[in-house]
């Protein structure tokens, strides 16, 4: 594993809010401009004085550079407003996170060097927002079950909060699901711009989840995201009751990817202590614990994007996990997984005795 200075474990970043992402290029496809929600996005984006292109057709071009690095740079600075294809209306299951995937967008402006989207989405990694969101929302009603709870995950292929200032789609979704009986929306973020969400009437049917990691891991591997301290402050704001100026949401923490860096117990203990200090009140809290893993294909893609990464992609301390379709991924060896699981489950239970650990993977 890569070497990280022990002294950094107790250093926390400042409280300065993260600067909102602004794309260098914005493209609307022809059909997206015909959608009322697409026109709302257009108004939002032009209010920021961003340059806007309206394509004559439904293709987004100009994303390729002379090599993978340049293609990555161009795509990551491009926001495309498009209509989701008909296939997006057929929701897919996403265990153990939720019952069904739900997509506001695909792609993310962050630069995480372990990105789980690498190799999952075809083509250059541009950020695509769906202008036919109202139809996608309406389609989710087909997946509801009479009198039974059903959950929808909005962060499968994007970080919706990272785009909210440009789209407003997350607020639209929270309002929609608040009015649907027995439905629950879930999303996870590495950003802290939660103010637009605090006053929404969510009916406690949306769970705000914050993606956290040891600060030294976040600083080294999570480029273009809010700092750990500001994320935790946002988590506190979302969890506080409305009577105390908060959002009153159920909340969650996604620890991902858990990496056994040198003296990892010290680093992760510092993180859990910081969270415990911030959530010093009664709250509905869950944990999701996800260790670092990668496929051969995602490793190749990530190394083309981040050739100088310090993330260890070697097969030392790894074993191969195969799925029923013949695919494989590299996970940590059984002994190390057991050691880390015992640590996290024990420390979480000690600090947050009423919290639920949803899964370890």
C-alpha positions as CSV (number, residue, x, y, z in Angstrom):
1,X,0.0,0.0,0.0
2,X,1.2,3.6,-0.6
3,X,3.0,5.4,2.1
4,X,1.2,8.2,3.9
5,X,2.6,10.4,6.7
6,X,1.2,9.4,10.1
7,X,1.1,13.1,11.3
8,X,-1.5,13.9,8.6
9,X,-4.1,11.7,10.3
10,X,-5.0,14.4,12.8
11,X,-4.8,17.3,10.3
12,X,-8.2,18.5,9.1
13,X,-8.8,20.7,6.2
14,X,-10.3,24.2,6.6
15,X,-14.0,25.0,6.7
16,X,-13.9,26.8,3.4
17,X,-16.8,25.6,1.2
18,X,-15.8,24.0,-2.1
19,X,-16.0,26.1,-5.2
20,X,-19.0,24.9,-7.3
21,X,-18.0,23.1,-10.5
22,X,-18.4,25.1,-13.7
23,X,-18.0,23.3,-17.0
24,X,-15.9,24.9,-19.8
25,X,-18.3,23.7,-22.4
26,X,-22.1,23.1,-22.3
27,X,-24.0,21.4,-25.1
28,X,-27.7,20.9,-25.5
29,X,-29.0,18.4,-28.0
30,X,-31.9,19.4,-30.2
31,X,-34.4,17.2,-28.4
32,X,-33.2,18.2,-24.9
33,X,-34.1,21.9,-25.8
34,X,-37.7,20.8,-26.5
35,X,-38.2,19.5,-23.0
36,X,-39.6,22.0,-20.4
37,X,-37.1,20.7,-17.9
38,X,-34.3,21.1,-20.5
39,X,-35.4,24.8,-20.9
40,X,-35.2,25.2,-17.1
41,X,-31.7,23.9,-17.1
42,X,-30.8,26.3,-19.9
43,X,-32.1,29.2,-17.9
44,X,-30.0,28.1,-14.9
45,X,-26.8,27.7,-16.9
46,X,-27.1,31.0,-18.8
47,X,-27.6,32.8,-15.5
48,X,-24.0,31.7,-14.7
49,X,-22.9,33.3,-18.1
50,X,-21.5,29.9,-19.3
51,X,-21.0,29.4,-23.0
52,X,-23.9,27.3,-24.4
53,X,-24.0,25.4,-27.7
54,X,-27.3,24.0,-29.1
55,X,-26.6,21.1,-31.4
56,X,-28.6,20.8,-34.6
57,X,-29.1,17.1,-33.9
58,X,-28.9,14.7,-30.9
59,X,-25.2,13.9,-31.1
60,X,-22.6,15.4,-28.7
61,X,-19.3,15.6,-30.7
62,X,-15.9,17.1,-30.1
63,X,-15.0,15.0,-27.0
64,X,-12.0,13.2,-28.4
65,X,-8.5,14.4,-28.0
66,X,-5.2,13.2,-29.4
67,X,-4.7,10.6,-26.6
68,X,-6.6,9.2,-23.6
69,X,-5.4,12.0,-21.3
70,X,-6.6,14.8,-23.6
71,X,-9.9,13.0,-24.2
72,X,-10.3,12.7,-20.4
73,X,-9.6,16.4,-19.9
74,X,-12.0,17.6,-22.7
75,X,-14.8,15.3,-21.5
76,X,-14.5,16.1,-17.8
77,X,-15.0,19.8,-18.7
78,X,-18.0,19.2,-20.8
79,X,-21.6,19.2,-19.6
80,X,-24.1,17.7,-22.1
81,X,-27.9,18.1,-21.7
82,X,-29.5,15.2,-23.5
83,X,-32.6,13.0,-23.4
84,X,-32.1,9.7,-21.7
85,X,-32.7,6.8,-24.1
86,X,-35.8,4.6,-23.8
87,X,-33.7,1.9,-22.2
88,X,-33.2,4.3,-19.2
89,X,-36.9,4.0,-18.4
90,X,-36.4,0.3,-17.6
91,X,-34.9,0.4,-14.1
92,X,-32.4,-2.2,-13.1
93,X,-31.9,-3.6,-9.6
94,X,-28.9,-2.4,-7.6
95,X,-28.4,-4.5,-4.5
96,X,-27.2,-4.0,-1.8
97,X,-27.6,-0.3,-2.2
98,X,-31.3,-0.1,-3.1
99,X,-34.0,-1.9,-4.9
100,X,-33.7,0.1,-8.2
101,X,-31.3,2.4,-10.0
102,X,-32.6,5.8,-10.8
103,X,-30.6,8.1,-13.1
104,X,-30.8,11.9,-13.2
105,X,-27.4,12.0,-15.0
106,X,-24.4,10.0,-16.0
107,X,-20.8,11.1,-15.3
108,X,-19.3,13.1,-12.5
109,X,-17.0,16.2,-12.4
110,X,-14.9,14.9,-9.6
111,X,-11.4,13.3,-10.2
112,X,-11.3,10.3,-7.9
113,X,-8.4,8.1,-8.9
114,X,-10.2,4.9,-7.9
115,X,-13.4,6.0,-9.8
116,X,-15.9,3.2,-9.9
117,X,-17.4,4.5,-13.1
118,X,-14.2,3.8,-15.0
119,X,-15.0,1.3,-17.7
120,X,-18.7,1.3,-16.7
121,X,-19.9,4.0,-19.1
122,X,-19.1,3.9,-22.8
123,X,-17.1,6.6,-24.5
124,X,-15.3,9.7,-23.1
125,X,-16.3,10.5,-19.5
126,X,-18.4,13.6,-20.2
127,X,-21.2,14.6,-17.8
128,X,-24.6,14.0,-19.3
129,X,-27.8,15.4,-17.6
130,X,-31.2,14.1,-18.7
131,X,-33.6,16.7,-19.9
132,X,-36.5,14.2,-19.8
133,X,-36.3,13.8,-16.0
134,X,-40.0,14.3,-15.5
135,X,-40.7,11.2,-17.6
136,X,-38.1,9.2,-15.8
137,X,-39.6,10.1,-12.5
138,X,-43.1,9.2,-13.7
139,X,-41.8,5.8,-14.9
140,X,-40.6,5.0,-11.4
141,X,-44.2,4.6,-10.3
142,X,-44.3,1.3,-12.2
143,X,-41.8,-0.2,-9.8
144,X,-43.8,0.7,-6.7
145,X,-45.4,-2.1,-4.7
146,X,-48.7,-1.7,-3.0
147,X,-48.2,-1.2,0.7
148,X,-44.5,-2.2,0.5
149,X,-41.4,0.0,0.8
150,X,-39.2,0.4,-2.4
151,X,-36.0,2.3,-2.6
152,X,-34.3,4.1,-5.5
153,X,-30.6,4.9,-5.8
154,X,-29.7,8.2,-7.6
155,X,-25.9,7.9,-7.4
156,X,-25.2,4.9,-9.5
157,X,-23.5,6.8,-12.3
158,X,-23.2,10.3,-10.9
159,X,-22.9,12.6,-7.9
160,X,-26.2,14.5,-8.2
161,X,-25.3,17.1,-5.6
162,X,-22.2,18.1,-7.7
163,X,-24.6,19.2,-10.5
164,X,-27.5,20.6,-8.5
165,X,-26.6,24.3,-8.9
166,X,-26.7,23.8,-12.7
167,X,-29.8,21.5,-12.9
168,X,-32.0,21.5,-9.9
169,X,-32.7,17.9,-10.6
170,X,-32.0,16.6,-7.1
171,X,-34.6,19.0,-5.6
172,X,-37.1,17.9,-8.2
173,X,-36.5,14.3,-7.3
174,X,-36.7,14.8,-3.5
175,X,-40.1,16.6,-3.9
176,X,-41.4,13.9,-6.2
177,X,-40.5,10.9,-3.9
178,X,-41.8,12.8,-0.9
179,X,-45.3,12.5,-2.4
180,X,-45.1,8.8,-3.3
181,X,-46.2,6.5,-0.5
182,X,-43.7,3.8,0.7
183,X,-40.9,5.1,-1.7
184,X,-37.4,6.1,-0.6
185,X,-34.8,8.0,-2.5
186,X,-31.1,7.5,-1.7
187,X,-28.1,9.4,-3.0
188,X,-24.5,9.8,-1.9
189,X,-22.1,12.7,-2.4
190,X,-18.6,14.1,-1.9
191,X,-19.8,17.7,-2.1
192,X,-21.1,20.1,0.6
193,X,-23.5,22.5,-1.2
194,X,-26.6,21.2,0.6
195,X,-28.3,24.6,1.3
196,X,-30.9,24.2,-1.5
197,X,-32.0,20.9,0.1
198,X,-32.5,22.1,3.7
199,X,-35.9,23.6,3.3
200,X,-37.5,20.9,1.1
201,X,-40.5,19.0,2.3
202,X,-38.9,15.6,2.0
203,X,-41.2,13.7,4.3
204,X,-38.1,11.8,5.5
205,X,-38.3,9.7,2.3
206,X,-34.8,10.8,1.1
207,X,-31.6,9.6,2.8
208,X,-28.7,11.9,2.4
209,X,-25.4,9.9,2.4
210,X,-22.0,11.4,2.7
211,X,-19.0,9.6,1.1
212,X,-16.1,9.8,3.5
213,X,-12.6,8.4,3.8
214,X,-9.5,8.9,5.9
215,X,-8.4,12.5,5.2
216,X,-5.0,11.5,3.8
217,X,-6.7,9.2,1.3
218,X,-9.3,11.9,0.3
219,X,-6.6,14.6,-0.2
220,X,-4.5,12.3,-2.3
221,X,-7.1,10.5,-4.4
222,X,-10.3,12.6,-4.5
223,X,-9.5,15.6,-6.6
224,X,-12.1,18.1,-7.4
225,X,-14.3,17.3,-4.3
226,X,-15.2,19.1,-1.1
227,X,-12.8,18.5,1.8
228,X,-13.6,15.9,4.5
229,X,-14.4,18.5,7.2
230,X,-16.8,20.4,5.0
231,X,-18.5,17.2,4.0
232,X,-19.0,16.3,7.6
233,X,-20.4,19.8,8.3
234,X,-22.8,19.3,5.5
235,X,-23.8,15.9,6.9
236,X,-24.5,17.6,10.3
237,X,-26.6,20.3,8.6
238,X,-28.7,17.7,6.7
239,X,-29.3,15.6,9.9
240,X,-30.1,18.4,12.3
241,X,-33.9,18.8,12.9
242,X,-35.6,21.6,11.0
243,X,-36.3,23.3,14.3
244,X,-32.5,23.7,14.8
245,X,-31.9,25.0,11.2
246,X,-31.1,21.7,9.7
247,X,-32.7,19.6,7.0
248,X,-34.2,16.8,9.2
249,X,-33.1,14.1,6.8
250,X,-32.2,10.5,7.6
251,X,-28.5,10.3,6.8
252,X,-25.8,7.8,6.1
253,X,-22.1,7.5,5.7
254,X,-20.5,5.5,2.9
255,X,-16.9,4.7,3.8
256,X,-15.4,4.0,0.4
257,X,-13.0,2.8,-0.7
258,X,-11.6,1.5,2.5
259,X,-7.8,1.1,1.9
260,X,-5.4,-0.5,4.4
261,X,-2.8,2.3,4.1
262,X,0.1,2.2,6.6
263,X,-1.3,2.8,10.2
264,X,-4.8,2.7,8.7
265,X,-6.4,2.3,12.2
266,X,-5.0,5.7,13.3
267,X,-6.3,7.4,10.2
268,X,-9.8,5.9,10.2
269,X,-10.1,6.3,13.9
270,X,-9.5,10.0,13.5
271,X,-12.2,10.1,10.9
272,X,-14.7,8.3,13.0
273,X,-13.9,10.6,16.0
274,X,-14.6,13.6,13.8
275,X,-17.9,12.2,12.6
276,X,-18.9,11.3,16.2
277,X,-18.2,14.9,17.4
278,X,-20.3,16.3,14.5
279,X,-23.3,14.0,15.0
280,X,-23.6,14.6,18.8
281,X,-27.4,14.4,18.7
282,X,-30.1,11.7,18.0
283,X,-30.3,10.9,14.3
284,X,-31.3,8.2,11.9
285,X,-27.8,7.0,10.7
286,X,-26.6,4.2,8.5
287,X,-23.2,3.0,7.4
288,X,-22.1,1.3,4.2
289,X,-18.6,-0.2,4.2
290,X,-16.9,-0.7,0.8
291,X,-13.4,-1.9,0.5
292,X,-11.3,-1.0,-2.5
293,X,-11.6,-3.3,-5.5
294,X,-11.0,-3.1,-9.2
295,X,-11.3,-5.1,-12.4
296,X,-8.5,-5.5,-14.9
297,X,-10.4,-3.2,-17.3
298,X,-11.1,-0.4,-14.8
299,X,-7.4,-0.5,-13.7
300,X,-6.3,0.0,-17.3
301,X,-8.7,2.9,-17.7
302,X,-7.7,4.6,-14.5
303,X,-4.0,4.3,-15.2
304,X,-4.6,5.9,-18.5
305,X,-6.4,8.8,-16.8
306,X,-4.1,9.0,-13.8
307,X,-0.7,7.6,-14.9
308,X,1.0,9.1,-11.8
309,X,-1.5,7.9,-9.2
310,X,-0.2,6.7,-5.9
311,X,-3.0,4.2,-5.5
312,X,-1.7,0.7,-5.4
313,X,-3.2,-1.4,-8.2
314,X,-0.8,-4.3,-7.7
315,X,-2.1,-7.8,-7.0
316,X,-0.2,-8.1,-3.7
317,X,-2.6,-8.8,-0.8
318,X,-5.3,-9.4,-3.4
319,X,-7.5,-12.3,-4.4
320,X,-9.7,-12.8,-7.4
321,X,-13.5,-12.7,-7.0
322,X,-15.5,-14.0,-9.9
323,X,-19.1,-13.4,-10.8
324,X,-21.6,-15.7,-12.4
325,X,-21.0,-14.1,-15.8
326,X,-17.3,-14.9,-15.8
327,X,-16.1,-11.4,-14.9
328,X,-13.5,-10.9,-12.2
329,X,-12.3,-8.3,-9.8
330,X,-9.4,-8.0,-7.4
331,X,-10.4,-7.7,-3.7
332,X,-8.3,-7.8,-0.6
333,X,-7.3,-11.3,0.7
334,X,-9.6,-13.0,3.2
335,X,-7.5,-12.4,6.3
336,X,-7.1,-8.7,5.7
337,X,-10.8,-8.3,4.9
338,X,-11.7,-10.0,8.2
339,X,-9.3,-7.8,10.2
340,X,-10.7,-4.6,8.7
341,X,-14.3,-5.7,9.0
342,X,-13.9,-6.5,12.7
343,X,-12.3,-3.1,13.3
344,X,-14.9,-1.0,11.5
345,X,-17.9,-2.9,12.9
346,X,-16.5,-2.7,16.4
347,X,-15.6,1.0,16.3
348,X,-18.9,2.0,14.7
349,X,-20.9,0.1,17.3
350,X,-18.9,1.8,20.1
351,X,-19.3,5.3,18.8
352,X,-22.7,5.0,17.1
353,X,-24.6,2.3,19.0
354,X,-28.0,3.1,17.3
355,X,-26.6,3.2,13.8
356,X,-27.2,0.4,11.3
357,X,-24.5,-1.1,9.2
358,X,-26.3,-2.0,6.0
359,X,-23.5,-4.1,4.4
360,X,-19.8,-4.8,4.2
361,X,-18.3,-5.6,0.8
